[in-house]
Amino acid sequence: MTQTIFPDDFLWGAATAAYQIEGSPLADGAGPSIWQRFSHDPRLMAAKGDTGDIACDHYNRMPADVALMKELGLQAYRFSVNWGRILPEGTGRVNEPGLDFYERLVDELLRHGIEPLLTLHHWDLPAALDDRGGWLNRDSAGWFADYAAIMYRRLDGRVKKWVTLNEPWVITDGGYLHGALAPGHRNMFEAPIASHNLMRAHGAAVQAYRSEGAHEIGLVVNIEPKYPASDGIEDVAAAARAHAYMNRQYLDPALKGSYPAELAEIFGEAWPQWPAEDMRSICQPVDFIGINYYTRNVVQADPNQWPLRASPVRQNATHTTTDWEVCPPALTDMLIWFRDTYGNIPVYITENGAAFYDPPTAGPAGIDDPLRCDYLRTHISAIGDAIRQGVDVRGYMAWSLLDNLEWSLGYSKRFGIVHVDYETQVRTPKRSARFYSSVIRSNGGNLG
């Protein structure tokens, strides 16, 4: 490519999440989160002994990390707020030192010419609210809206792009259905309730923003395109169920005001009938949708796989260390599907990246990560293909800025474009970071 097809105002950035990088989770009056509990419970945590107590120590190293973002040429930084830093009990008393930390972060970003993109909730529900039922409690929508309003009043204007929730599917599938993530439940009847209350919380937070804020707010979902393994009726139906469960379960109510019909089939007697008033409160106009894309699935019918009666078919392709297939064309397909299904709503790719093996310590020559460089190049090119076909994509946030705690997998998987030596906390930009810097400088014109 000799000319970029990315718009002149396309926003290039990187993303992180609070519990994964901050460390000091109980510092300065913060209350514990469900991830603080989960990571300290060896019965639950797959990577036993790995916690977010130190992580990347971003809580103490924030100014230097922002300076590194500037060095790399980032134009935007997507981060999340630890709700328990703001409200240690989840509601009620505001913890000013917690608010001050995020205010300092936003001011530091702006001082370096980096636009903040703030996510209100990236999985770390205050433990005090989990004790009151967490996302199973209908009051959770109000709790979330009240917390969101505190953040809007303090930071709107300096923050002009807000996200309500990050990946509600992961919260419910991992946290309430399969038990692999916090809070560690495994209950078919709980999952739909948690999902619905998360969506009610999203709607309530958007409504609160329309009263308090004056800029943009949206929802972030993870999308994993589902392709049938064959043209057979059963495989096609299995792919449709998987697609409804993972990709449409949150977009349909947020943008259309209804749930996919397949969910009643998937959950059976565990699927409630939701009040029409709830659906109206969920379906609030948003300014953008954030999409997190990592991989696709080829799906076959499998009656033994609960609850979807479907299972993935491994493809003969490159896979990451999380065993995710590398498939850039599926990103183009997904963006076109989104536009054709929901209209040409502005989209930001709010996460995209890959875990490949990197050594624990950087040598004199740094970190050479050609597979990650190729992943970024091909996926950013796939976004360009979607833009060329008329999809309104406005920005790209690489996941992740830093190697970090990969939730229940601990520190075993490295997604960062910047290497972190967890013993010394030394940051070393990988070759992929330098490549991404060149993409930013050329506005995607060097993808070739």
Order of alpha helices (4+ residues) and beta strands (2+ residues): beta-alpha-alpha-alpha-beta-alpha-alpha-beta-alpha-alpha-beta-alpha-alpha-beta-beta-alpha-alpha-alpha-alpha-beta-beta-beta-alpha-beta-alpha-beta-beta-beta-alpha
